[in-house]
Amino acid sequence: MTRTIWLEGDSQRQYAKDLIDMADKGHVVKLGAPTRTDKQNRLLHPLLQLIMDAQPERWASMEVIKLTFMDSLSGELHMLPKLDGQGFFPVGRKTSTLTVAQFSGLLDLVYQYAAHHGIELPEREEGQNV
């Protein structure tokens, strides 16, 4: 059984330690920063849709616009050769793997792009960038 434990207090930390002590040999423990919030994720797609609607000639699909903004974030990118050997394509870019802070940066890029191109977006509500 897989468990997710948010280390927000002493009792959660102790619970995590107890689980490690009880785990069978060979189990794996992963520890990392929390990934994007549901609220952040629910905000992204409507914003991208507004940008696509304002610039239909620029964006072929939701996936294209999302990957284009993801490319603007710093981070590791892997490139693989195309089957025909004519160029490369990027792999491994997913918004679901972004930390809360990285996703906030992605939302910042979307708002900056829209402002630069005169595209009106709804104002961010409190807590949508954290």
N, CA, C and O atoms as CSV, one atom per row, in Angstrom:
chain,resi,resn,atom,element,x,y,z
A,1,MET,N,N,0.836,-1.175,0.000
A,1,MET,CA,C,0.000,0.000,0.000
A,1,MET,C,C,0.890,1.251,0.000
A,1,MET,O,O,1.868,1.330,0.743
A,2,THR,N,N,0.538,2.211,-0.833
A,2,THR,CA,C,1.259,3.474,-0.906
A,2,THR,C,C,0.538,4.492,-0.030
A,2,THR,O,O,-0.692,4.545,-0.009
A,3,ARG,N,N,1.302,5.289,0.682
A,3,ARG,CA,C,0.726,6.326,1.535
A,3,ARG,C,C,1.403,7.651,1.246
A,3,ARG,O,O,2.607,7.713,0.997
A,4,THR,N,N,0.613,8.705,1.282
A,4,THR,CA,C,1.135,10.059,1.154
A,4,THR,C,C,0.965,10.740,2.499
A,4,THR,O,O,-0.134,10.779,3.052
A,5,ILE,N,N,2.045,11.270,3.015
A,5,ILE,CA,C,2.016,11.920,4.323
A,5,ILE,C,C,2.523,13.345,4.151
A,5,ILE,O,O,3.624,13.565,3.647
A,6,TRP,N,N,1.714,14.306,4.572
A,6,TRP,CA,C,2.108,15.710,4.527
A,6,TRP,C,C,2.806,16.027,5.841
A,6,TRP,O,O,2.196,15.937,6.907
A,7,LEU,N,N,4.060,16.390,5.775
A,7,LEU,CA,C,4.850,16.654,6.977
A,7,LEU,C,C,4.568,18.056,7.495
A,7,LEU,O,O,5.369,18.971,7.310
A,8,GLU,N,N,3.420,18.214,8.145
A,8,GLU,CA,C,2.995,19.523,8.627
A,8,GLU,C,C,3.117,19.682,10.130
A,8,GLU,O,O,2.951,20.785,10.650
A,9,GLY,N,N,3.400,18.619,10.825
A,9,GLY,CA,C,3.504,18.707,12.281
A,9,GLY,C,C,4.252,17.509,12.830
A,9,GLY,O,O,4.617,16.591,12.096
A,10,ASP,N,N,4.474,17.535,14.129
A,10,ASP,CA,C,5.241,16.474,14.775
A,10,ASP,C,C,4.580,15.109,14.646
A,10,ASP,O,O,5.268,14.105,14.465
A,11,SER,N,N,3.254,15.059,14.736
A,11,SER,CA,C,2.578,13.761,14.672
A,11,SER,C,C,2.716,13.131,13.281
A,11,SER,O,O,2.866,11.914,13.172
A,12,GLN,N,N,2.665,13.947,12.212
A,12,GLN,CA,C,2.841,13.411,10.865
A,12,GLN,C,C,4.273,12.923,10.666
A,12,GLN,O,O,4.502,11.893,10.031
A,13,ARG,N,N,5.227,13.661,11.208
A,13,ARG,CA,C,6.623,13.239,11.104
A,13,ARG,C,C,6.844,11.912,11.826
A,13,ARG,O,O,7.539,11.031,11.319
A,14,GLN,N,N,6.257,11.777,12.995
A,14,GLN,CA,C,6.407,10.540,13.757
A,14,GLN,C,C,5.752,9.373,13.028
A,14,GLN,O,O,6.293,8.268,12.997
A,15,TYR,N,N,4.587,9.626,12.445
A,15,TYR,CA,C,3.885,8.592,11.690
A,15,TYR,C,C,4.745,8.117,10.515
A,15,TYR,O,O,4.848,6.917,10.261
A,16,ALA,N,N,5.356,9.056,9.808
A,16,ALA,CA,C,6.223,8.698,8.684
A,16,ALA,C,C,7.409,7.862,9.173
A,16,ALA,O,O,7.769,6.869,8.541
A,17,LYS,N,N,8.010,8.254,10.281
A,17,LYS,CA,C,9.136,7.491,10.839
A,17,LYS,C,C,8.696,6.091,11.236
A,17,LYS,O,O,9.416,5.123,10.994
A,18,ASP,N,N,7.514,5.972,11.846
A,18,ASP,CA,C,7.000,4.664,12.254
A,18,ASP,C,C,6.773,3.767,11.041
A,18,ASP,O,O,7.105,2.582,11.070
A,19,LEU,N,N,6.216,4.325,9.989
A,19,LEU,CA,C,5.999,3.532,8.776
A,19,LEU,C,C,7.316,3.033,8.194
A,19,LEU,O,O,7.404,1.896,7.730
A,20,ILE,N,N,8.334,3.882,8.219
A,20,ILE,CA,C,9.646,3.476,7.717
A,20,ILE,C,C,10.202,2.338,8.565
A,20,ILE,O,O,10.746,1.368,8.037
A,21,ASP,N,N,10.061,2.461,9.879
A,21,ASP,CA,C,10.561,1.416,10.775
A,21,ASP,C,C,9.832,0.080,10.546
A,21,ASP,O,O,10.436,-0.981,10.702
A,22,MET,N,N,8.560,0.121,10.184
A,22,MET,CA,C,7.764,-1.093,9.988
A,22,MET,C,C,7.866,-1.655,8.572
A,22,MET,O,O,7.441,-2.782,8.322
A,23,ALA,N,N,8.423,-0.883,7.650
A,23,ALA,CA,C,8.449,-1.294,6.245
A,23,ALA,C,C,9.356,-2.504,6.034
A,23,ALA,O,O,10.387,-2.658,6.688
A,24,ASP,N,N,8.937,-3.354,5.101
A,24,ASP,CA,C,9.743,-4.511,4.725
A,24,ASP,C,C,10.988,-4.059,3.976
A,24,ASP,O,O,11.010,-2.995,3.356
A,25,LYS,N,N,12.015,-4.883,4.046
A,25,LYS,CA,C,13.248,-4.611,3.304
A,25,LYS,C,C,12.908,-4.513,1.813
A,25,LYS,O,O,12.143,-5.321,1.285
A,26,GLY,N,N,13.474,-3.534,1.162
A,26,GLY,CA,C,13.251,-3.353,-0.264
A,26,GLY,C,C,12.194,-2.319,-0.612
A,26,GLY,O,O,12.073,-1.932,-1.774
A,27,HIS,N,N,11.420,-1.859,0.381
A,27,HIS,CA,C,10.455,-0.792,0.095
A,27,HIS,C,C,11.203,0.490,-0.265
A,27,HIS,O,O,12.381,0.644,0.054
A,28,VAL,N,N,10.519,1.387,-0.918
A,28,VAL,CA,C,11.104,2.634,-1.381
A,28,VAL,C,C,10.416,3.802,-0.684
A,28,VAL,O,O,9.195,3.801,-0.524
A,29,VAL,N,N,11.191,4.792,-0.272
A,29,VAL,CA,C,10.651,6.012,0.317
A,29,VAL,C,C,11.005,7.168,-0.612
A,29,VAL,O,O,12.162,7.333,-0.999
A,30,LYS,N,N,10.002,7.963,-0.967
A,30,LYS,CA,C,10.229,9.148,-1.791
A,30,LYS,C,C,9.812,10.360,-0.981
A,30,LYS,O,O,8.750,10.364,-0.358
A,31,LEU,N,N,10.634,11.370,-0.991
A,31,LEU,CA,C,10.344,12.589,-0.248
A,31,LEU,C,C,10.547,13.765,-1.186
A,31,LEU,O,O,11.577,13.848,-1.856
A,32,GLY,N,N,9.599,14.663,-1.245
A,32,GLY,CA,C,9.743,15.788,-2.148
A,32,GLY,C,C,8.775,16.902,-1.809
A,32,GLY,O,O,7.903,16.760,-0.951
A,33,ALA,N,N,8.949,18.000,-2.497
A,33,ALA,CA,C,8.058,19.146,-2.332
A,33,ALA,C,C,6.692,18.785,-2.896
A,33,ALA,O,O,6.599,17.982,-3.824
A,34,PRO,N,N,5.628,19.371,-2.343
A,34,PRO,CA,C,4.288,19.083,-2.868
A,34,PRO,C,C,4.160,19.567,-4.310
A,34,PRO,O,O,4.721,20.594,-4.692
A,35,THR,N,N,3.407,18.801,-5.099
A,35,THR,CA,C,3.187,19.199,-6.483
A,35,THR,C,C,1.981,20.128,-6.558
A,35,THR,O,O,1.323,20.411,-5.557
A,36,ARG,N,N,1.716,20.585,-7.756
A,36,ARG,CA,C,0.671,21.588,-7.991
A,36,ARG,C,C,-0.594,21.292,-7.212
A,36,ARG,O,O,-0.904,20.141,-6.905
A,37,THR,N,N,-1.310,22.340,-6.903
A,37,THR,CA,C,-2.583,22.173,-6.202
A,37,THR,C,C,-3.705,22.007,-7.225
A,37,THR,O,O,-3.556,22.380,-8.389
A,38,ASP,N,N,-4.817,21.451,-6.784
A,38,ASP,CA,C,-5.980,21.322,-7.662
A,38,ASP,C,C,-6.459,22.695,-8.117
A,38,ASP,O,O,-6.866,22.873,-9.265
A,39,LYS,N,N,-6.408,23.659,-7.210
A,39,LYS,CA,C,-6.854,25.015,-7.533
A,39,LYS,C,C,-5.988,25.615,-8.651
A,39,LYS,O,O,-6.507,26.248,-9.570
A,40,GLN,N,N,-4.672,25.412,-8.566
A,40,GLN,CA,C,-3.782,25.906,-9.616
A,40,GLN,C,C,-4.119,25.230,-10.945
A,40,GLN,O,O,-4.222,25.892,-11.977
A,41,ASN,N,N,-4.286,23.925,-10.912
A,41,ASN,CA,C,-4.555,23.179,-12.128
A,41,ASN,C,C,-5.874,23.602,-12.765
A,41,ASN,O,O,-5.963,23.731,-13.986
A,42,ARG,N,N,-6.901,23.819,-11.937
A,42,ARG,CA,C,-8.205,24.248,-12.467
A,42,ARG,C,C,-8.140,25.640,-13.096
A,42,ARG,O,O,-8.953,25.969,-13.959
A,43,LEU,N,N,-7.185,26.448,-12.670
A,43,LEU,CA,C,-7.048,27.795,-13.214
A,43,LEU,C,C,-6.349,27.793,-14.574
A,43,LEU,O,O,-6.699,28.584,-15.451
A,44,LEU,N,N,-5.379,26.923,-14.752
A,44,LEU,CA,C,-4.530,26.972,-15.950
A,44,LEU,C,C,-5.313,26.807,-17.248
A,44,LEU,O,O,-5.168,27.634,-18.148
A,45,HIS,N,N,-6.121,25.788,-17.373
A,45,HIS,CA,C,-6.764,25.496,-18.651
A,45,HIS,C,C,-7.715,26.601,-19.120
A,45,HIS,O,O,-7.693,26.939,-20.303
A,46,PRO,N,N,-8.542,27.176,-18.254
A,46,PRO,CA,C,-9.371,28.296,-18.723
A,46,PRO,C,C,-8.543,29.502,-19.189
A,46,PRO,O,O,-8.912,30.183,-20.145
A,47,LEU,N,N,-7.422,29.757,-18.506
A,47,LEU,CA,C,-6.558,30.868,-18.934
A,47,LEU,C,C,-5.973,30.599,-20.307
A,47,LEU,O,O,-5.971,31.475,-21.172
A,48,LEU,N,N,-5.481,29.394,-20.504
A,48,LEU,CA,C,-4.914,29.043,-21.809
A,48,LEU,C,C,-5.982,29.092,-22.895
A,48,LEU,O,O,-5.701,29.488,-24.026
A,49,GLN,N,N,-7.199,28.693,-22.560
A,49,GLN,CA,C,-8.292,28.752,-23.542
A,49,GLN,C,C,-8.582,30.193,-23.947
A,49,GLN,O,O,-8.830,30.466,-25.121
A,50,LEU,N,N,-8.553,31.113,-22.991
A,50,LEU,CA,C,-8.767,32.534,-23.310
A,50,LEU,C,C,-7.680,33.048,-24.247
A,50,LEU,O,O,-7.967,33.812,-25.168
A,51,ILE,N,N,-6.444,32.638,-24.019
A,51,ILE,CA,C,-5.349,33.055,-24.898
A,51,ILE,C,C,-5.520,32.440,-26.280
A,51,ILE,O,O,-5.311,33.115,-27.288
A,52,MET,N,N,-5.897,31.168,-26.335
A,52,MET,CA,C,-6.122,30.522,-27.639
A,52,MET,C,C,-7.253,31.217,-28.402
A,52,MET,O,O,-7.156,31.425,-29.611
A,53,ASP,N,N,-8.314,31.570,-27.694
A,53,ASP,CA,C,-9.444,32.241,-28.341
A,53,ASP,C,C,-9.041,33.615,-28.879
A,53,ASP,O,O,-9.545,34.047,-29.916
A,54,ALA,N,N,-8.140,34.298,-28.182
A,54,ALA,CA,C,-7.691,35.625,-28.608
A,54,ALA,C,C,-6.689,35.554,-29.759
A,54,ALA,O,O,-6.547,36.509,-30.522
A,55,GLN,N,N,-5.998,34.428,-29.882
A,55,GLN,CA,C,-4.980,34.265,-30.925
A,55,GLN,C,C,-5.140,32.902,-31.620
A,55,GLN,O,O,-4.229,32.076,-31.559
A,56,PRO,N,N,-6.266,32.659,-32.270
A,56,PRO,CA,C,-6.503,31.326,-32.866
A,56,PRO,C,C,-5.483,30.941,-33.933
A,56,PRO,O,O,-5.225,29.758,-34.151
A,57,GLU,N,N,-4.905,31.941,-34.597
A,57,GLU,CA,C,-3.915,31.649,-35.636
A,57,GLU,C,C,-2.574,31.201,-35.052
A,57,GLU,O,O,-1.746,30.637,-35.766
A,58,ARG,N,N,-2.359,31.444,-33.783
A,58,ARG,CA,C,-1.072,31.144,-33.136
A,58,ARG,C,C,-1.028,29.760,-32.508
A,58,ARG,O,O,0.027,29.127,-32.463
A,59,TRP,N,N,-2.186,29.284,-32.017
A,59,TRP,CA,C,-2.199,28.063,-31.204
A,59,TRP,C,C,-3.047,26.981,-31.861
A,59,TRP,O,O,-4.235,27.182,-32.116
A,60,ALA,N,N,-2.439,25.845,-32.131
A,60,ALA,CA,C,-3.122,24.736,-32.801
A,60,ALA,C,C,-3.993,23.925,-31.854
A,60,ALA,O,O,-5.026,23.394,-32.260
A,61,SER,N,N,-3.580,23.827,-30.586
A,61,SER,CA,C,-4.335,23.002,-29.634
A,61,SER,C,C,-3.954,23.377,-28.206
A,61,SER,O,O,-2.997,24.114,-27.971
A,62,MET,N,N,-4.722,22.855,-27.270
A,62,MET,CA,C,-4.420,23.080,-25.851
A,62,MET,C,C,-3.050,22.488,-25.507
A,62,MET,O,O,-2.289,23.086,-24.746
A,63,GLU,N,N,-2.741,21.332,-26.057
A,63,GLU,CA,C,-1.458,20.690,-25.762
A,63,GLU,C,C,-0.295,21.545,-26.267
A,63,GLU,O,O,0.728,21.658,-25.592
A,64,VAL,N,N,-0.446,22.145,-27.449
A,64,VAL,CA,C,0.612,22.990,-28.016
A,64,VAL,C,C,0.855,24.212,-27.144
A,64,VAL,O,O,2.004,24.536,-26.845
A,65,ILE,N,N,-0.203,24.892,-26.734
A,65,ILE,CA,C,-0.018,26.097,-25.924
A,65,ILE,C,C,0.564,25.741,-24.555
A,65,ILE,O,O,1.424,26.454,-24.038
A,66,LYS,N,N,0.095,24.644,-23.973
A,66,LYS,CA,C,0.607,24.243,-22.658
A,66,LYS,C,C,2.090,23.900,-22.742
A,66,LYS,O,O,2.872,24.328,-21.893
A,67,LEU,N,N,2.482,23.134,-23.753
A,67,LEU,CA,C,3.895,22.772,-23.909
A,67,LEU,C,C,4.759,24.000,-24.203
A,67,LEU,O,O,5.914,24.066,-23.780
A,68,THR,N,N,4.204,24.963,-24.923
A,68,THR,CA,C,4.957,26.184,-25.227
A,68,THR,C,C,5.244,26.965,-23.954
A,68,THR,O,O,6.359,27.447,-23.757
A,69,PHE,N,N,4.248,27.092,-23.092
A,69,PHE,CA,C,4.487,27.773,-21.814
A,69,PHE,C,C,5.403,26.952,-20.914
A,69,PHE,O,O,6.250,27.516,-20.221
A,70,MET,N,N,5.250,25.645,-20.914
A,70,MET,CA,C,6.131,24.786,-20.113
A,70,MET,C,C,7.587,24.961,-20.553
A,70,MET,O,O,8.500,24.919,-19.729
A,71,ASP,N,N,7.793,25.156,-21.855
A,71,ASP,CA,C,9.146,25.343,-22.378
A,71,ASP,C,C,9.791,26.605,-21.817
A,71,ASP,O,O,11.015,26.686,-21.716
A,72,SER,N,N,8.977,27.583,-21.453
A,72,SER,CA,C,9.508,28.835,-20.914
A,72,SER,C,C,9.986,28.697,-19.473
A,72,SER,O,O,10.748,29.534,-18.989
A,73,LEU,N,N,9.545,27.649,-18.788
A,73,LEU,CA,C,10.031,27.412,-17.426
A,73,LEU,C,C,11.430,26.822,-17.497
A,73,LEU,O,O,11.751,26.059,-18.408
A,74,SER,N,N,12.250,27.180,-16.533
A,74,SER,CA,C,13.553,26.540,-16.487
A,74,SER,C,C,13.366,25.144,-15.932
A,74,SER,O,O,12.430,24.885,-15.176
A,75,GLY,N,N,14.242,24.266,-16.302
A,75,GLY,CA,C,14.157,22.894,-15.827
A,75,GLY,C,C,14.765,21.957,-16.842
A,75,GLY,O,O,15.068,22.338,-17.973
A,76,GLU,N,N,14.934,20.739,-16.419
A,76,GLU,CA,C,15.569,19.751,-17.274
A,76,GLU,C,C,14.622,19.336,-18.389
A,76,GLU,O,O,13.433,19.113,-18.161
A,77,LEU,N,N,15.160,19.236,-19.586
A,77,LEU,CA,C,14.395,18.829,-20.747
A,77,LEU,C,C,15.154,17.731,-21.461
A,77,LEU,O,O,16.355,17.857,-21.699
A,78,HIS,N,N,14.474,16.670,-21.800
A,78,HIS,CA,C,15.085,15.580,-22.553
A,78,HIS,C,C,14.603,15.643,-23.986
A,78,HIS,O,O,13.425,15.891,-24.245
A,79,MET,N,N,15.513,15.419,-24.915
A,79,MET,CA,C,15.168,15.404,-26.332
A,79,MET,C,C,15.493,14.021,-26.885
A,79,MET,O,O,16.538,13.445,-26.582
A,80,LEU,N,N,14.583,13.501,-27.698
A,80,LEU,CA,C,14.787,12.217,-28.349
A,80,LEU,C,C,14.719,12.399,-29.853
A,80,LEU,O,O,14.006,13.276,-30.341
A,81,PRO,N,N,15.455,11.580,-30.594
A,81,PRO,CA,C,15.411,11.710,-32.053
A,81,PRO,C,C,14.089,11.192,-32.614
A,81,PRO,O,O,13.514,10.232,-32.102
A,82,LYS,N,N,13.626,11.841,-33.667
A,82,LYS,CA,C,12.415,11.395,-34.358
A,82,LYS,C,C,12.709,10.082,-35.082
A,82,LYS,O,O,13.865,9.774,-35.374
A,83,LEU,N,N,11.668,9.319,-35.366
A,83,LEU,CA,C,11.839,8.021,-36.019
A,83,LEU,C,C,12.548,8.128,-37.359
A,83,LEU,O,O,13.352,7.265,-37.710
A,84,ASP,N,N,12.254,9.185,-38.110
A,84,ASP,CA,C,12.871,9.329,-39.426
A,84,ASP,C,C,14.265,9.950,-39.363
A,84,ASP,O,O,14.920,10.131,-40.390
A,85,GLY,N,N,14.712,10.274,-38.149
A,85,GLY,CA,C,16.046,10.851,-37.984
A,85,GLY,C,C,16.134,12.323,-38.336
A,85,GLY,O,O,17.219,12.903,-38.291
A,86,GLN,N,N,15.018,12.937,-38.685
A,86,GLN,CA,C,14.991,14.336,-39.101
A,86,GLN,C,C,14.574,15.233,-37.942
A,86,GLN,O,O,13.450,15.733,-37.917
A,87,GLY,N,N,15.462,15.437,-36.996
A,87,GLY,CA,C,15.176,16.329,-35.886
A,87,GLY,C,C,14.927,15.587,-34.586
A,87,GLY,O,O,15.127,14.377,-34.480
A,88,PHE,N,N,14.479,16.360,-33.593
A,88,PHE,CA,C,14.276,15.838,-32.254
A,88,PHE,C,C,12.930,16.318,-31.717
A,88,PHE,O,O,12.325,17.239,-32.265
A,89,PHE,N,N,12.471,15.689,-30.646
A,89,PHE,CA,C,11.256,16.128,-29.979
A,89,PHE,C,C,11.471,16.074,-28.464
A,89,PHE,O,O,12.190,15.210,-27.962
A,90,PRO,N,N,10.834,17.014,-27.736
A,90,PRO,CA,C,11.004,17.053,-26.276
A,90,PRO,C,C,10.103,16.031,-25.582
A,90,PRO,O,O,8.992,15.757,-26.037
A,91,VAL,N,N,10.590,15.479,-24.492
A,91,VAL,CA,C,9.796,14.547,-23.685
A,91,VAL,C,C,9.927,14.903,-22.213
A,91,VAL,O,O,10.870,15.579,-21.803
A,92,GLY,N,N,8.982,14.444,-21.441
A,92,GLY,CA,C,9.088,14.579,-19.998
A,92,GLY,C,C,8.506,15.836,-19.399
A,92,GLY,O,O,8.639,16.057,-18.196
A,93,ARG,N,N,7.866,16.666,-20.194
A,93,ARG,CA,C,7.281,17.885,-19.651
A,93,ARG,C,C,5.829,17.632,-19.281
A,93,ARG,O,O,4.991,17.411,-20.155
A,94,LYS,N,N,5.529,17.664,-17.981
A,94,LYS,CA,C,4.160,17.480,-17.505
A,94,LYS,C,C,3.889,18.485,-16.403
A,94,LYS,O,O,4.722,18.684,-15.519
A,95,THR,N,N,2.738,19.113,-16.453
A,95,THR,CA,C,2.395,20.043,-15.389
A,95,THR,C,C,2.137,19.310,-14.076
A,95,THR,O,O,2.275,19.894,-13.001
A,96,SER,N,N,1.768,18.048,-14.158
A,96,SER,CA,C,1.458,17.292,-12.942
A,96,SER,C,C,2.687,17.052,-12.076
A,96,SER,O,O,2.555,16.733,-10.894
A,97,THR,N,N,3.875,17.199,-12.642
A,97,THR,CA,C,5.095,16.980,-11.863
A,97,THR,C,C,5.672,18.279,-11.301
A,97,THR,O,O,6.658,18.247,-10.565
A,98,LEU,N,N,5.074,19.409,-11.637
A,98,LEU,CA,C,5.578,20.692,-11.147
A,98,LEU,C,C,5.272,20.859,-9.665
A,98,LEU,O,O,4.215,20.445,-9.190
A,99,THR,N,N,6.197,21.461,-8.946
A,99,THR,CA,C,5.927,21.805,-7.554
A,99,THR,C,C,4.950,22.978,-7.531
A,99,THR,O,O,4.693,23.602,-8.561
A,100,VAL,N,N,4.418,23.267,-6.367
A,100,VAL,CA,C,3.504,24.396,-6.208
A,100,VAL,C,C,4.182,25.682,-6.684
A,100,VAL,O,O,3.573,26.482,-7.394
A,101,ALA,N,N,5.436,25.877,-6.294
A,101,ALA,CA,C,6.163,27.094,-6.682
A,101,ALA,C,C,6.406,27.135,-8.191
A,101,ALA,O,O,6.267,28.191,-8.808
A,102,GLN,N,N,6.765,26.005,-8.789
A,102,GLN,CA,C,6.989,25.966,-10.235
A,102,GLN,C,C,5.691,26.254,-10.987
A,102,GLN,O,O,5.693,26.982,-11.980
A,103,PHE,N,N,4.591,25.686,-10.516
A,103,PHE,CA,C,3.307,25.919,-11.171
A,103,PHE,C,C,2.911,27.376,-11.044
A,103,PHE,O,O,2.336,27.950,-11.969
A,104,SER,N,N,3.214,27.976,-9.908
A,104,SER,CA,C,2.954,29.401,-9.729
A,104,SER,C,C,3.749,30.201,-10.756
A,104,SER,O,O,3.246,31.174,-11.318
A,105,GLY,N,N,4.990,29.788,-10.996
A,105,GLY,CA,C,5.803,30.431,-12.024
A,105,GLY,C,C,5.200,30.277,-13.405
A,105,GLY,O,O,5.254,31.203,-14.214
A,106,LEU,N,N,4.624,29.114,-13.683
A,106,LEU,CA,C,3.958,28.886,-14.958
A,106,LEU,C,C,2.766,29.832,-15.114
A,106,LEU,O,O,2.571,30.433,-16.170
A,107,LEU,N,N,1.978,29.953,-14.055
A,107,LEU,CA,C,0.845,30.883,-14.097
A,107,LEU,C,C,1.333,32.322,-14.292
A,107,LEU,O,O,0.703,33.091,-15.018
A,108,ASP,N,N,2.435,32.688,-13.658
A,108,ASP,CA,C,3.015,34.024,-13.858
A,108,ASP,C,C,3.334,34.251,-15.328
A,108,ASP,O,O,3.049,35.319,-15.870
A,109,LEU,N,N,3.930,33.240,-15.982
A,109,LEU,CA,C,4.266,33.360,-17.407
A,109,LEU,C,C,3.009,33.565,-18.259
A,109,LEU,O,O,3.007,34.371,-19.189
A,110,VAL,N,N,1.955,32.838,-17.936
A,110,VAL,CA,C,0.707,32.963,-18.684
A,110,VAL,C,C,0.159,34.386,-18.543
A,110,VAL,O,O,-0.239,34.998,-19.534
A,111,TYR,N,N,0.139,34.909,-17.323
A,111,TYR,CA,C,-0.370,36.266,-17.103
A,111,TYR,C,C,0.525,37.312,-17.769
A,111,TYR,O,O,0.017,38.290,-18.319
A,112,GLN,N,N,1.832,37.126,-17.730
A,112,GLN,CA,C,2.752,38.066,-18.375
A,112,GLN,C,C,2.549,38.063,-19.884
A,112,GLN,O,O,2.510,39.121,-20.513
A,113,TYR,N,N,2.422,36.882,-20.457
A,113,TYR,CA,C,2.195,36.777,-21.902
A,113,TYR,C,C,0.910,37.496,-22.286
A,113,TYR,O,O,0.889,38.285,-23.232
A,114,ALA,N,N,-0.156,37.221,-21.550
A,114,ALA,CA,C,-1.444,37.842,-21.859
A,114,ALA,C,C,-1.360,39.365,-21.755
A,114,ALA,O,O,-1.866,40.075,-22.624
A,115,ALA,N,N,-0.733,39.857,-20.715
A,115,ALA,CA,C,-0.599,41.303,-20.540
A,115,ALA,C,C,0.208,41.911,-21.690
A,115,ALA,O,O,-0.143,42.975,-22.201
A,116,HIS,N,N,1.266,41.251,-22.090
A,116,HIS,CA,C,2.124,41.753,-23.176
A,116,HIS,C,C,1.378,41.794,-24.516
A,116,HIS,O,O,1.650,42.651,-25.358
A,117,HIS,N,N,0.444,40.867,-24.704
A,117,HIS,CA,C,-0.284,40.789,-25.963
A,117,HIS,C,C,-1.693,41.374,-25.885
A,117,HIS,O,O,-2.498,41.176,-26.794
A,118,GLY,N,N,-1.993,42.097,-24.800
A,118,GLY,CA,C,-3.282,42.766,-24.674
A,118,GLY,C,C,-4.458,41.820,-24.526
A,118,GLY,O,O,-5.577,42.156,-24.913
A,119,ILE,N,N,-4.218,40.636,-23.968
A,119,ILE,CA,C,-5.285,39.661,-23.761
A,119,ILE,C,C,-5.756,39.780,-22.317
A,119,ILE,O,O,-4.968,39.657,-21.379
A,120,GLU,N,N,-7.049,40.022,-22.155
A,120,GLU,CA,C,-7.586,40.216,-20.814
A,120,GLU,C,C,-7.881,38.872,-20.160
A,120,GLU,O,O,-8.593,38.036,-20.715
A,121,LEU,N,N,-7.322,38.683,-18.977
A,121,LEU,CA,C,-7.569,37.479,-18.187
A,121,LEU,C,C,-8.190,37.879,-16.860
A,121,LEU,O,O,-7.982,38.999,-16.393
A,122,PRO,N,N,-8.956,36.973,-16.242
A,122,PRO,CA,C,-9.505,37.303,-14.919
A,122,PRO,C,C,-8.373,37.458,-13.912
A,122,PRO,O,O,-7.328,36.816,-14.023
A,123,GLU,N,N,-8.600,38.314,-12.938
A,123,GLU,CA,C,-7.578,38.515,-11.908
A,123,GLU,C,C,-7.415,37.253,-11.091
A,123,GLU,O,O,-8.359,36.489,-10.893
A,124,ARG,N,N,-6.191,37.049,-10.618
A,124,ARG,CA,C,-5.925,35.897,-9.771
A,124,ARG,C,C,-6.534,36.133,-8.396
A,124,ARG,O,O,-6.436,37.219,-7.825
A,125,GLU,N,N,-7.160,35.089,-7.887
A,125,GLU,CA,C,-7.716,35.166,-6.556
A,125,GLU,C,C,-6.631,34.834,-5.545
A,125,GLU,O,O,-5.616,34.221,-5.877
A,126,GLU,N,N,-6.861,35.245,-4.319
A,126,GLU,CA,C,-5.929,34.934,-3.238
A,126,GLU,C,C,-5.749,33.423,-3.141
A,126,GLU,O,O,-6.721,32.669,-3.125
A,127,GLY,N,N,-4.504,32.998,-3.078
A,127,GLY,CA,C,-4.217,31.575,-2.918
A,127,GLY,C,C,-4.039,30.819,-4.218
A,127,GLY,O,O,-3.695,29.638,-4.183
A,128,GLN,N,N,-4.260,31.451,-5.377
A,128,GLN,CA,C,-4.123,30.744,-6.637
A,128,GLN,C,C,-2.673,30.658,-7.091
A,128,GLN,O,O,-2.360,29.880,-7.992
A,129,ASN,N,N,-1.795,31.429,-6.498
A,129,ASN,CA,C,-0.397,31.365,-6.912
A,129,ASN,C,C,0.454,30.650,-5.883
A,129,ASN,O,O,1.675,30.594,-6.028
A,130,VAL,N,N,-0.155,30.108,-4.857
A,130,VAL,CA,C,0.597,29.356,-3.856
A,130,VAL,C,C,0.140,27.922,-3.886
A,130,VAL,O,O,0.641,27.098,-3.121
